[in-house]
Amino acid sequence: MTDRNAHPSSAEPRHSMELDGSEALRLLGSVSLGRIVFTRHALPTIRPVNHVLDDGDIVIRTHEGAALTSHTRPADGRGVVVAYEADDIDPVTHLGWSVVATGYAQLVTDPDELARYRAMLRPWLHRSMDYAVRIRPDLVTGVLLTATDESLSADGE
C-alpha cells in the first residue's frame, strides 16, 4: 500500500502561482467533479458533486430532501453564499491546480432551464435528481502548482 501523504516522487521544489479569475474558471470547467461548501446548522458542510459550467455559472443537480436544496429555495431572491472547489492535482507529483469559486447559490425554478440542465448534467449518484442549483461566482481564485524550473540561473538567464 502506498502512503498517500508521502513526499512527491520528484525531489524538485514546487512553485505556487496565482491564477487570474478567467483562467481559474476555465480550469474549473475542464473537470466534472468538485466540492460544494455551505452552512448547515451554523457549521460548514462539504459535499462532493458533479457540475457543468454554463456561461460562467456553475450548475449542479440535487434532490428533494438534500440540505442544499432546502437552503437554496428562493426566500429573499439572493440565495445562499457557498464556495465551490475543484482541482486536478496529481497524487504522485503533487502538481496541478486548485480553484475556489465563491458566490450565491440559487435553486433553478424555471422549468425550461431546469429541463436544459437535466439534459446537460447526468447525476453520478443512482437516485432521482429533480432539482438544479446555479452558483453565480462573485470571486474566483486559483493556484497552479508547478515544478520550479531549475534551468534558469539566479540572474534570470
Phi and psi in radians as a Rosetta constraint file:
Dihedral C 1 N 2 CA 2 C 2 CIRCULARHARMONIC -1.550 0.35
Dihedral N 2 CA 2 C 2 N 3 CIRCULARHARMONIC 2.404 0.35
Dihedral C 2 N 3 CA 3 C 3 CIRCULARHARMONIC -1.388 0.35
Dihedral N 3 CA 3 C 3 N 4 CIRCULARHARMONIC 1.868 0.35
Dihedral C 3 N 4 CA 4 C 4 CIRCULARHARMONIC -1.192 0.35
Dihedral N 4 CA 4 C 4 N 5 CIRCULARHARMONIC -0.229 0.35
Dihedral C 4 N 5 CA 5 C 5 CIRCULARHARMONIC -1.711 0.35
Dihedral N 5 CA 5 C 5 N 6 CIRCULARHARMONIC 0.093 0.35
Dihedral C 5 N 6 CA 6 C 6 CIRCULARHARMONIC -1.161 0.35
Dihedral N 6 CA 6 C 6 N 7 CIRCULARHARMONIC 2.867 0.35
Dihedral C 6 N 7 CA 7 C 7 CIRCULARHARMONIC -1.142 0.35
Dihedral N 7 CA 7 C 7 N 8 CIRCULARHARMONIC 2.674 0.35
Dihedral C 7 N 8 CA 8 C 8 CIRCULARHARMONIC -0.972 0.35
Dihedral N 8 CA 8 C 8 N 9 CIRCULARHARMONIC 2.620 0.35
Dihedral C 8 N 9 CA 9 C 9 CIRCULARHARMONIC -1.133 0.35
Dihedral N 9 CA 9 C 9 N 10 CIRCULARHARMONIC -0.457 0.35
Dihedral C 9 N 10 CA 10 C 10 CIRCULARHARMONIC -1.626 0.35
Dihedral N 10 CA 10 C 10 N 11 CIRCULARHARMONIC 2.471 0.35
Dihedral C 10 N 11 CA 11 C 11 CIRCULARHARMONIC -1.492 0.35
Dihedral N 11 CA 11 C 11 N 12 CIRCULARHARMONIC 0.032 0.35
Dihedral C 11 N 12 CA 12 C 12 CIRCULARHARMONIC -1.137 0.35
Dihedral N 12 CA 12 C 12 N 13 CIRCULARHARMONIC 2.472 0.35
Dihedral C 12 N 13 CA 13 C 13 CIRCULARHARMONIC -1.171 0.35
Dihedral N 13 CA 13 C 13 N 14 CIRCULARHARMONIC 2.709 0.35
Dihedral C 13 N 14 CA 14 C 14 CIRCULARHARMONIC -1.783 0.35
Dihedral N 14 CA 14 C 14 N 15 CIRCULARHARMONIC 2.736 0.35
Dihedral C 14 N 15 CA 15 C 15 CIRCULARHARMONIC -2.286 0.35
Dihedral N 15 CA 15 C 15 N 16 CIRCULARHARMONIC 2.361 0.35
Dihedral C 15 N 16 CA 16 C 16 CIRCULARHARMONIC -1.915 0.35
Dihedral N 16 CA 16 C 16 N 17 CIRCULARHARMONIC 2.156 0.35
Dihedral C 16 N 17 CA 17 C 17 CIRCULARHARMONIC -2.112 0.35
Dihedral N 17 CA 17 C 17 N 18 CIRCULARHARMONIC 2.246 0.35
Dihedral C 17 N 18 CA 18 C 18 CIRCULARHARMONIC -1.183 0.35
Dihedral N 18 CA 18 C 18 N 19 CIRCULARHARMONIC 2.409 0.35
Dihedral C 18 N 19 CA 19 C 19 CIRCULARHARMONIC -1.738 0.35
Dihedral N 19 CA 19 C 19 N 20 CIRCULARHARMONIC 2.578 0.35
Dihedral C 19 N 20 CA 20 C 20 CIRCULARHARMONIC -1.323 0.35
Dihedral N 20 CA 20 C 20 N 21 CIRCULARHARMONIC 2.838 0.35
Dihedral C 20 N 21 CA 21 C 21 CIRCULARHARMONIC -1.013 0.35
Dihedral N 21 CA 21 C 21 N 22 CIRCULARHARMONIC -0.709 0.35
Dihedral C 21 N 22 CA 22 C 22 CIRCULARHARMONIC -1.207 0.35
Dihedral N 22 CA 22 C 22 N 23 CIRCULARHARMONIC -0.697 0.35
Dihedral C 22 N 23 CA 23 C 23 CIRCULARHARMONIC -1.190 0.35
Dihedral N 23 CA 23 C 23 N 24 CIRCULARHARMONIC -0.683 0.35
Dihedral C 23 N 24 CA 24 C 24 CIRCULARHARMONIC -1.087 0.35
Dihedral N 24 CA 24 C 24 N 25 CIRCULARHARMONIC -0.771 0.35
Dihedral C 24 N 25 CA 25 C 25 CIRCULARHARMONIC -1.156 0.35
Dihedral N 25 CA 25 C 25 N 26 CIRCULARHARMONIC -0.653 0.35
Dihedral C 25 N 26 CA 26 C 26 CIRCULARHARMONIC -1.064 0.35
Dihedral N 26 CA 26 C 26 N 27 CIRCULARHARMONIC -0.780 0.35
Dihedral C 26 N 27 CA 27 C 27 CIRCULARHARMONIC -1.118 0.35
Dihedral N 27 CA 27 C 27 N 28 CIRCULARHARMONIC -0.735 0.35
Dihedral C 27 N 28 CA 28 C 28 CIRCULARHARMONIC -0.998 0.35
Dihedral N 28 CA 28 C 28 N 29 CIRCULARHARMONIC -0.699 0.35
Dihedral C 28 N 29 CA 29 C 29 CIRCULARHARMONIC -1.241 0.35
Dihedral N 29 CA 29 C 29 N 30 CIRCULARHARMONIC -0.217 0.35
Dihedral C 29 N 30 CA 30 C 30 CIRCULARHARMONIC -1.495 0.35
Dihedral N 30 CA 30 C 30 N 31 CIRCULARHARMONIC -0.131 0.35
Dihedral C 30 N 31 CA 31 C 31 CIRCULARHARMONIC -2.104 0.35
Dihedral N 31 CA 31 C 31 N 32 CIRCULARHARMONIC 2.871 0.35
Dihedral C 31 N 32 CA 32 C 32 CIRCULARHARMONIC -1.950 0.35
Dihedral N 32 CA 32 C 32 N 33 CIRCULARHARMONIC -0.150 0.35
Dihedral C 32 N 33 CA 33 C 33 CIRCULARHARMONIC -2.060 0.35
Dihedral N 33 CA 33 C 33 N 34 CIRCULARHARMONIC 2.558 0.35
Dihedral C 33 N 34 CA 34 C 34 CIRCULARHARMONIC -2.764 0.35
Dihedral N 34 CA 34 C 34 N 35 CIRCULARHARMONIC -2.923 0.35
Dihedral C 34 N 35 CA 35 C 35 CIRCULARHARMONIC -2.320 0.35
Dihedral N 35 CA 35 C 35 N 36 CIRCULARHARMONIC 2.280 0.35
Dihedral C 35 N 36 CA 36 C 36 CIRCULARHARMONIC -1.770 0.35
Dihedral N 36 CA 36 C 36 N 37 CIRCULARHARMONIC 2.387 0.35
Dihedral C 36 N 37 CA 37 C 37 CIRCULARHARMONIC -2.037 0.35
Dihedral N 37 CA 37 C 37 N 38 CIRCULARHARMONIC 2.173 0.35
Dihedral C 37 N 38 CA 38 C 38 CIRCULARHARMONIC -2.517 0.35
Dihedral N 38 CA 38 C 38 N 39 CIRCULARHARMONIC 2.998 0.35
Dihedral C 38 N 39 CA 39 C 39 CIRCULARHARMONIC -1.699 0.35
Dihedral N 39 CA 39 C 39 N 40 CIRCULARHARMONIC 2.314 0.35
Dihedral C 39 N 40 CA 40 C 40 CIRCULARHARMONIC -2.379 0.35
Dihedral N 40 CA 40 C 40 N 41 CIRCULARHARMONIC 2.142 0.35
Dihedral C 40 N 41 CA 41 C 41 CIRCULARHARMONIC 0.941 0.35
Dihedral N 41 CA 41 C 41 N 42 CIRCULARHARMONIC 0.746 0.35
Dihedral C 41 N 42 CA 42 C 42 CIRCULARHARMONIC 1.146 0.35
Dihedral N 42 CA 42 C 42 N 43 CIRCULARHARMONIC 0.273 0.35
Dihedral C 42 N 43 CA 43 C 43 CIRCULARHARMONIC -2.204 0.35
Dihedral N 43 CA 43 C 43 N 44 CIRCULARHARMONIC 2.590 0.35
Dihedral C 43 N 44 CA 44 C 44 CIRCULARHARMONIC -1.185 0.35
Dihedral N 44 CA 44 C 44 N 45 CIRCULARHARMONIC 2.410 0.35
Dihedral C 44 N 45 CA 45 C 45 CIRCULARHARMONIC -2.221 0.35
Dihedral N 45 CA 45 C 45 N 46 CIRCULARHARMONIC 2.412 0.35
Dihedral C 45 N 46 CA 46 C 46 CIRCULARHARMONIC -2.174 0.35
Dihedral N 46 CA 46 C 46 N 47 CIRCULARHARMONIC 2.323 0.35
Dihedral C 46 N 47 CA 47 C 47 CIRCULARHARMONIC -2.288 0.35
Dihedral N 47 CA 47 C 47 N 48 CIRCULARHARMONIC 2.342 0.35
Dihedral C 47 N 48 CA 48 C 48 CIRCULARHARMONIC -1.339 0.35
Dihedral N 48 CA 48 C 48 N 49 CIRCULARHARMONIC 2.387 0.35
Dihedral C 48 N 49 CA 49 C 49 CIRCULARHARMONIC -2.564 0.35
Dihedral N 49 CA 49 C 49 N 50 CIRCULARHARMONIC 2.848 0.35
Dihedral C 49 N 50 CA 50 C 50 CIRCULARHARMONIC -1.777 0.35
Dihedral N 50 CA 50 C 50 N 51 CIRCULARHARMONIC 2.796 0.35
Dihedral C 50 N 51 CA 51 C 51 CIRCULARHARMONIC -2.601 0.35
Dihedral N 51 CA 51 C 51 N 52 CIRCULARHARMONIC 2.904 0.35
Dihedral C 51 N 52 CA 52 C 52 CIRCULARHARMONIC -2.271 0.35
Dihedral N 52 CA 52 C 52 N 53 CIRCULARHARMONIC 2.678 0.35
Dihedral C 52 N 53 CA 53 C 53 CIRCULARHARMONIC -1.772 0.35
Dihedral N 53 CA 53 C 53 N 54 CIRCULARHARMONIC 2.176 0.35
Dihedral C 53 N 54 CA 54 C 54 CIRCULARHARMONIC -2.251 0.35
Dihedral N 54 CA 54 C 54 N 55 CIRCULARHARMONIC 1.800 0.35
Dihedral C 54 N 55 CA 55 C 55 CIRCULARHARMONIC 0.925 0.35
Dihedral N 55 CA 55 C 55 N 56 CIRCULARHARMONIC 0.773 0.35
Dihedral C 55 N 56 CA 56 C 56 CIRCULARHARMONIC 1.523 0.35
Dihedral N 56 CA 56 C 56 N 57 CIRCULARHARMONIC -0.168 0.35
Dihedral C 56 N 57 CA 57 C 57 CIRCULARHARMONIC -1.700 0.35
Dihedral N 57 CA 57 C 57 N 58 CIRCULARHARMONIC 2.546 0.35
Dihedral C 57 N 58 CA 58 C 58 CIRCULARHARMONIC -1.704 0.35
Dihedral N 58 CA 58 C 58 N 59 CIRCULARHARMONIC 2.250 0.35
Dihedral C 58 N 59 CA 59 C 59 CIRCULARHARMONIC -2.138 0.35
Dihedral N 59 CA 59 C 59 N 60 CIRCULARHARMONIC 2.297 0.35
Dihedral C 59 N 60 CA 60 C 60 CIRCULARHARMONIC -2.202 0.35
Dihedral N 60 CA 60 C 60 N 61 CIRCULARHARMONIC 2.792 0.35
Dihedral C 60 N 61 CA 61 C 61 CIRCULARHARMONIC -1.808 0.35
Dihedral N 61 CA 61 C 61 N 62 CIRCULARHARMONIC 2.599 0.35
Dihedral C 61 N 62 CA 62 C 62 CIRCULARHARMONIC -2.559 0.35
Dihedral N 62 CA 62 C 62 N 63 CIRCULARHARMONIC -3.096 0.35
Dihedral C 62 N 63 CA 63 C 63 CIRCULARHARMONIC -2.330 0.35
Dihedral N 63 CA 63 C 63 N 64 CIRCULARHARMONIC 2.836 0.35
Dihedral C 63 N 64 CA 64 C 64 CIRCULARHARMONIC -1.045 0.35
Dihedral N 64 CA 64 C 64 N 65 CIRCULARHARMONIC 2.378 0.35
Dihedral C 64 N 65 CA 65 C 65 CIRCULARHARMONIC 1.631 0.35
Dihedral N 65 CA 65 C 65 N 66 CIRCULARHARMONIC -0.262 0.35
Dihedral C 65 N 66 CA 66 C 66 CIRCULARHARMONIC -1.249 0.35
Dihedral N 66 CA 66 C 66 N 67 CIRCULARHARMONIC 2.474 0.35
Dihedral C 66 N 67 CA 67 C 67 CIRCULARHARMONIC -0.984 0.35
Dihedral N 67 CA 67 C 67 N 68 CIRCULARHARMONIC -0.718 0.35
Dihedral C 67 N 68 CA 68 C 68 CIRCULARHARMONIC -1.142 0.35
Dihedral N 68 CA 68 C 68 N 69 CIRCULARHARMONIC -0.636 0.35
Dihedral C 68 N 69 CA 69 C 69 CIRCULARHARMONIC -1.046 0.35
Dihedral N 69 CA 69 C 69 N 70 CIRCULARHARMONIC -0.838 0.35
Dihedral C 69 N 70 CA 70 C 70 CIRCULARHARMONIC -1.217 0.35
Dihedral N 70 CA 70 C 70 N 71 CIRCULARHARMONIC -0.548 0.35
Dihedral C 70 N 71 CA 71 C 71 CIRCULARHARMONIC -1.309 0.35
Dihedral N 71 CA 71 C 71 N 72 CIRCULARHARMONIC -0.391 0.35
Dihedral C 71 N 72 CA 72 C 72 CIRCULARHARMONIC -1.822 0.35
Dihedral N 72 CA 72 C 72 N 73 CIRCULARHARMONIC 0.136 0.35
Dihedral C 72 N 73 CA 73 C 73 CIRCULARHARMONIC -1.108 0.35
Dihedral N 73 CA 73 C 73 N 74 CIRCULARHARMONIC 2.411 0.35
Dihedral C 73 N 74 CA 74 C 74 CIRCULARHARMONIC -1.208 0.35
Dihedral N 74 CA 74 C 74 N 75 CIRCULARHARMONIC 1.836 0.35
Dihedral C 74 N 75 CA 75 C 75 CIRCULARHARMONIC -1.822 0.35
Dihedral N 75 CA 75 C 75 N 76 CIRCULARHARMONIC -0.907 0.35
Dihedral C 75 N 76 CA 76 C 76 CIRCULARHARMONIC -1.851 0.35
Dihedral N 76 CA 76 C 76 N 77 CIRCULARHARMONIC -0.025 0.35
Dihedral C 76 N 77 CA 77 C 77 CIRCULARHARMONIC 1.587 0.35
Dihedral N 77 CA 77 C 77 N 78 CIRCULARHARMONIC -0.363 0.35
Dihedral C 77 N 78 CA 78 C 78 CIRCULARHARMONIC -1.481 0.35
Dihedral N 78 CA 78 C 78 N 79 CIRCULARHARMONIC -0.613 0.35
Dihedral C 78 N 79 CA 79 C 79 CIRCULARHARMONIC 1.722 0.35
Dihedral N 79 CA 79 C 79 N 80 CIRCULARHARMONIC -2.769 0.35
Dihedral C 79 N 80 CA 80 C 80 CIRCULARHARMONIC -2.162 0.35
Dihedral N 80 CA 80 C 80 N 81 CIRCULARHARMONIC 2.499 0.35
Dihedral C 80 N 81 CA 81 C 81 CIRCULARHARMONIC -1.278 0.35
Dihedral N 81 CA 81 C 81 N 82 CIRCULARHARMONIC 2.296 0.35
Dihedral C 81 N 82 CA 82 C 82 CIRCULARHARMONIC -2.390 0.35
Dihedral N 82 CA 82 C 82 N 83 CIRCULARHARMONIC 2.882 0.35
Dihedral C 82 N 83 CA 83 C 83 CIRCULARHARMONIC -2.099 0.35
Dihedral N 83 CA 83 C 83 N 84 CIRCULARHARMONIC 2.542 0.35
Dihedral C 83 N 84 CA 84 C 84 CIRCULARHARMONIC -2.241 0.35
Dihedral N 84 CA 84 C 84 N 85 CIRCULARHARMONIC 2.225 0.35
Dihedral C 84 N 85 CA 85 C 85 CIRCULARHARMONIC -2.144 0.35
Dihedral N 85 CA 85 C 85 N 86 CIRCULARHARMONIC 2.389 0.35
Dihedral C 85 N 86 CA 86 C 86 CIRCULARHARMONIC -2.456 0.35
Dihedral N 86 CA 86 C 86 N 87 CIRCULARHARMONIC 2.666 0.35
Dihedral C 86 N 87 CA 87 C 87 CIRCULARHARMONIC -2.690 0.35
Dihedral N 87 CA 87 C 87 N 88 CIRCULARHARMONIC 2.955 0.35
Dihedral C 87 N 88 CA 88 C 88 CIRCULARHARMONIC -2.557 0.35
Dihedral N 88 CA 88 C 88 N 89 CIRCULARHARMONIC 1.566 0.35
Dihedral C 88 N 89 CA 89 C 89 CIRCULARHARMONIC -2.091 0.35
Dihedral N 89 CA 89 C 89 N 90 CIRCULARHARMONIC 2.163 0.35
Dihedral C 89 N 90 CA 90 C 90 CIRCULARHARMONIC -1.169 0.35
Dihedral N 90 CA 90 C 90 N 91 CIRCULARHARMONIC 2.211 0.35
Dihedral C 90 N 91 CA 91 C 91 CIRCULARHARMONIC -1.217 0.35
Dihedral N 91 CA 91 C 91 N 92 CIRCULARHARMONIC -0.317 0.35
Dihedral C 91 N 92 CA 92 C 92 CIRCULARHARMONIC -1.603 0.35
Dihedral N 92 CA 92 C 92 N 93 CIRCULARHARMONIC -0.866 0.35
Dihedral C 92 N 93 CA 93 C 93 CIRCULARHARMONIC -1.562 0.35
Dihedral N 93 CA 93 C 93 N 94 CIRCULARHARMONIC -0.315 0.35
Dihedral C 93 N 94 CA 94 C 94 CIRCULARHARMONIC 1.102 0.35
Dihedral N 94 CA 94 C 94 N 95 CIRCULARHARMONIC 0.498 0.35
Dihedral C 94 N 95 CA 95 C 95 CIRCULARHARMONIC -1.857 0.35
Dihedral N 95 CA 95 C 95 N 96 CIRCULARHARMONIC 2.637 0.35
Dihedral C 95 N 96 CA 96 C 96 CIRCULARHARMONIC 2.619 0.35
Dihedral N 96 CA 96 C 96 N 97 CIRCULARHARMONIC -2.464 0.35
Dihedral C 96 N 97 CA 97 C 97 CIRCULARHARMONIC -2.622 0.35
Dihedral N 97 CA 97 C 97 N 98 CIRCULARHARMONIC 2.796 0.35
Dihedral C 97 N 98 CA 98 C 98 CIRCULARHARMONIC -2.498 0.35
Dihedral N 98 CA 98 C 98 N 99 CIRCULARHARMONIC 2.380 0.35
Dihedral C 98 N 99 CA 99 C 99 CIRCULARHARMONIC -2.258 0.35
Dihedral N 99 CA 99 C 99 N 100 CIRCULARHARMONIC 2.417 0.35
Dihedral C 99 N 100 CA 100 C 100 CIRCULARHARMONIC -2.190 0.35
Dihedral N 100 CA 100 C 100 N 101 CIRCULARHARMONIC 2.217 0.35
Dihedral C 100 N 101 CA 101 C 101 CIRCULARHARMONIC -1.993 0.35
Dihedral N 101 CA 101 C 101 N 102 CIRCULARHARMONIC 2.269 0.35
Dihedral C 101 N 102 CA 102 C 102 CIRCULARHARMONIC -2.099 0.35
Dihedral N 102 CA 102 C 102 N 103 CIRCULARHARMONIC 2.359 0.35
Dihedral C 102 N 103 CA 103 C 103 CIRCULARHARMONIC 3.128 0.35
Dihedral N 103 CA 103 C 103 N 104 CIRCULARHARMONIC -2.883 0.35
Dihedral C 103 N 104 CA 104 C 104 CIRCULARHARMONIC -1.663 0.35
Dihedral N 104 CA 104 C 104 N 105 CIRCULARHARMONIC 2.368 0.35
Dihedral C 104 N 105 CA 105 C 105 CIRCULARHARMONIC -1.868 0.35
Dihedral N 105 CA 105 C 105 N 106 CIRCULARHARMONIC 2.355 0.35
Dihedral C 105 N 106 CA 106 C 106 CIRCULARHARMONIC -2.314 0.35
Dihedral N 106 CA 106 C 106 N 107 CIRCULARHARMONIC 2.528 0.35
Dihedral C 106 N 107 CA 107 C 107 CIRCULARHARMONIC -1.214 0.35
Dihedral N 107 CA 107 C 107 N 108 CIRCULARHARMONIC 2.325 0.35
Dihedral C 107 N 108 CA 108 C 108 CIRCULARHARMONIC -1.357 0.35
Dihedral N 108 CA 108 C 108 N 109 CIRCULARHARMONIC 2.146 0.35
Dihedral C 108 N 109 CA 109 C 109 CIRCULARHARMONIC -1.972 0.35
Dihedral N 109 CA 109 C 109 N 110 CIRCULARHARMONIC -0.305 0.35
Dihedral C 109 N 110 CA 110 C 110 CIRCULARHARMONIC -1.235 0.35
Dihedral N 110 CA 110 C 110 N 111 CIRCULARHARMONIC 2.144 0.35
Dihedral C 110 N 111 CA 111 C 111 CIRCULARHARMONIC -1.039 0.35
Dihedral N 111 CA 111 C 111 N 112 CIRCULARHARMONIC -0.648 0.35
Dihedral C 111 N 112 CA 112 C 112 CIRCULARHARMONIC -1.189 0.35
Dihedral N 112 CA 112 C 112 N 113 CIRCULARHARMONIC -0.751 0.35
Dihedral C 112 N 113 CA 113 C 113 CIRCULARHARMONIC -1.103 0.35
Dihedral N 113 CA 113 C 113 N 114 CIRCULARHARMONIC -0.769 0.35
Dihedral C 113 N 114 CA 114 C 114 CIRCULARHARMONIC -1.055 0.35
Dihedral N 114 CA 114 C 114 N 115 CIRCULARHARMONIC -0.740 0.35
Dihedral C 114 N 115 CA 115 C 115 CIRCULARHARMONIC -1.111 0.35
Dihedral N 115 CA 115 C 115 N 116 CIRCULARHARMONIC -0.694 0.35
Dihedral C 115 N 116 CA 116 C 116 CIRCULARHARMONIC -1.118 0.35
Dihedral N 116 CA 116 C 116 N 117 CIRCULARHARMONIC -0.768 0.35
Dihedral C 116 N 117 CA 117 C 117 CIRCULARHARMONIC -1.189 0.35
Dihedral N 117 CA 117 C 117 N 118 CIRCULARHARMONIC -0.593 0.35
Dihedral C 117 N 118 CA 118 C 118 CIRCULARHARMONIC -1.086 0.35
Dihedral N 118 CA 118 C 118 N 119 CIRCULARHARMONIC -0.639 0.35
Dihedral C 118 N 119 CA 119 C 119 CIRCULARHARMONIC -1.293 0.35
Dihedral N 119 CA 119 C 119 N 120 CIRCULARHARMONIC -0.563 0.35
Dihedral C 119 N 120 CA 120 C 120 CIRCULARHARMONIC -1.404 0.35
Dihedral N 120 CA 120 C 120 N 121 CIRCULARHARMONIC -0.514 0.35
Dihedral C 120 N 121 CA 121 C 121 CIRCULARHARMONIC -2.255 0.35
Dihedral N 121 CA 121 C 121 N 122 CIRCULARHARMONIC 1.889 0.35
Dihedral C 121 N 122 CA 122 C 122 CIRCULARHARMONIC -1.539 0.35
Dihedral N 122 CA 122 C 122 N 123 CIRCULARHARMONIC 2.166 0.35
Dihedral C 122 N 123 CA 123 C 123 CIRCULARHARMONIC -1.072 0.35
Dihedral N 123 CA 123 C 123 N 124 CIRCULARHARMONIC 2.569 0.35
Dihedral C 123 N 124 CA 124 C 124 CIRCULARHARMONIC -1.643 0.35
Dihedral N 124 CA 124 C 124 N 125 CIRCULARHARMONIC -0.108 0.35
Dihedral C 124 N 125 CA 125 C 125 CIRCULARHARMONIC -1.706 0.35
Dihedral N 125 CA 125 C 125 N 126 CIRCULARHARMONIC 2.578 0.35
Dihedral C 125 N 126 CA 126 C 126 CIRCULARHARMONIC -1.553 0.35
Dihedral N 126 CA 126 C 126 N 127 CIRCULARHARMONIC 1.347 0.35
Dihedral C 126 N 127 CA 127 C 127 CIRCULARHARMONIC -2.773 0.35
Dihedral N 127 CA 127 C 127 N 128 CIRCULARHARMONIC 2.878 0.35
Dihedral C 127 N 128 CA 128 C 128 CIRCULARHARMONIC -1.203 0.35
Dihedral N 128 CA 128 C 128 N 129 CIRCULARHARMONIC 2.164 0.35
Dihedral C 128 N 129 CA 129 C 129 CIRCULARHARMONIC -2.114 0.35
Dihedral N 129 CA 129 C 129 N 130 CIRCULARHARMONIC 1.467 0.35
Dihedral C 129 N 130 CA 130 C 130 CIRCULARHARMONIC -1.579 0.35
Dihedral N 130 CA 130 C 130 N 131 CIRCULARHARMONIC -0.017 0.35
Dihedral C 130 N 131 CA 131 C 131 CIRCULARHARMONIC -2.123 0.35
Dihedral N 131 CA 131 C 131 N 132 CIRCULARHARMONIC 2.767 0.35
Dihedral C 131 N 132 CA 132 C 132 CIRCULARHARMONIC -2.318 0.35
Dihedral N 132 CA 132 C 132 N 133 CIRCULARHARMONIC 2.541 0.35
Dihedral C 132 N 133 CA 133 C 133 CIRCULARHARMONIC -2.111 0.35
Dihedral N 133 CA 133 C 133 N 134 CIRCULARHARMONIC 2.297 0.35
Dihedral C 133 N 134 CA 134 C 134 CIRCULARHARMONIC -1.876 0.35
Dihedral N 134 CA 134 C 134 N 135 CIRCULARHARMONIC 2.263 0.35
Dihedral C 134 N 135 CA 135 C 135 CIRCULARHARMONIC -1.890 0.35
Dihedral N 135 CA 135 C 135 N 136 CIRCULARHARMONIC 2.130 0.35
Dihedral C 135 N 136 CA 136 C 136 CIRCULARHARMONIC -1.752 0.35
Dihedral N 136 CA 136 C 136 N 137 CIRCULARHARMONIC 1.769 0.35
Dihedral C 136 N 137 CA 137 C 137 CIRCULARHARMONIC -1.175 0.35
Dihedral N 137 CA 137 C 137 N 138 CIRCULARHARMONIC 2.257 0.35
Dihedral C 137 N 138 CA 138 C 138 CIRCULARHARMONIC -1.678 0.35
Dihedral N 138 CA 138 C 138 N 139 CIRCULARHARMONIC -0.476 0.35
Dihedral C 138 N 139 CA 139 C 139 CIRCULARHARMONIC -2.405 0.35
Dihedral N 139 CA 139 C 139 N 140 CIRCULARHARMONIC 2.182 0.35
Dihedral C 139 N 140 CA 140 C 140 CIRCULARHARMONIC -2.195 0.35
Dihedral N 140 CA 140 C 140 N 141 CIRCULARHARMONIC 2.106 0.35
Dihedral C 140 N 141 CA 141 C 141 CIRCULARHARMONIC -2.211 0.35
Dihedral N 141 CA 141 C 141 N 142 CIRCULARHARMONIC 2.734 0.35
Dihedral C 141 N 142 CA 142 C 142 CIRCULARHARMONIC -2.811 0.35
Dihedral N 142 CA 142 C 142 N 143 CIRCULARHARMONIC 2.773 0.35
Dihedral C 142 N 143 CA 143 C 143 CIRCULARHARMONIC -2.274 0.35
Dihedral N 143 CA 143 C 143 N 144 CIRCULARHARMONIC 2.502 0.35
Dihedral C 143 N 144 CA 144 C 144 CIRCULARHARMONIC -1.890 0.35
Dihedral N 144 CA 144 C 144 N 145 CIRCULARHARMONIC 2.184 0.35
Dihedral C 144 N 145 CA 145 C 145 CIRCULARHARMONIC -1.808 0.35
Dihedral N 145 CA 145 C 145 N 146 CIRCULARHARMONIC 1.960 0.35
Dihedral C 145 N 146 CA 146 C 146 CIRCULARHARMONIC -2.200 0.35
Dihedral N 146 CA 146 C 146 N 147 CIRCULARHARMONIC 2.832 0.35
Dihedral C 146 N 147 CA 147 C 147 CIRCULARHARMONIC -1.343 0.35
Dihedral N 147 CA 147 C 147 N 148 CIRCULARHARMONIC 2.430 0.35
Dihedral C 147 N 148 CA 148 C 148 CIRCULARHARMONIC -1.200 0.35
Dihedral N 148 CA 148 C 148 N 149 CIRCULARHARMONIC 2.329 0.35
Dihedral C 148 N 149 CA 149 C 149 CIRCULARHARMONIC -1.379 0.35
Dihedral N 149 CA 149 C 149 N 150 CIRCULARHARMONIC 1.785 0.35
Dihedral C 149 N 150 CA 150 C 150 CIRCULARHARMONIC -1.421 0.35
Dihedral N 150 CA 150 C 150 N 151 CIRCULARHARMONIC -0.030 0.35
Dihedral C 150 N 151 CA 151 C 151 CIRCULARHARMONIC -1.345 0.35
Dihedral N 151 CA 151 C 151 N 152 CIRCULARHARMONIC -0.274 0.35
Dihedral C 151 N 152 CA 152 C 152 CIRCULARHARMONIC -1.440 0.35
Dihedral N 152 CA 152 C 152 N 153 CIRCULARHARMONIC 2.378 0.35
Dihedral C 152 N 153 CA 153 C 153 CIRCULARHARMONIC -1.401 0.35
Dihedral N 153 CA 153 C 153 N 154 CIRCULARHARMONIC 3.014 0.35
Dihedral C 153 N 154 CA 154 C 154 CIRCULARHARMONIC -1.106 0.35
Dihedral N 154 CA 154 C 154 N 155 CIRCULARHARMONIC -0.475 0.35
Dihedral C 154 N 155 CA 155 C 155 CIRCULARHARMONIC -1.602 0.35
Dihedral N 155 CA 155 C 155 N 156 CIRCULARHARMONIC 0.179 0.35
Dihedral C 155 N 156 CA 156 C 156 CIRCULARHARMONIC 1.519 0.35
Dihedral N 156 CA 156 C 156 N 157 CIRCULARHARMONIC 0.107 0.35
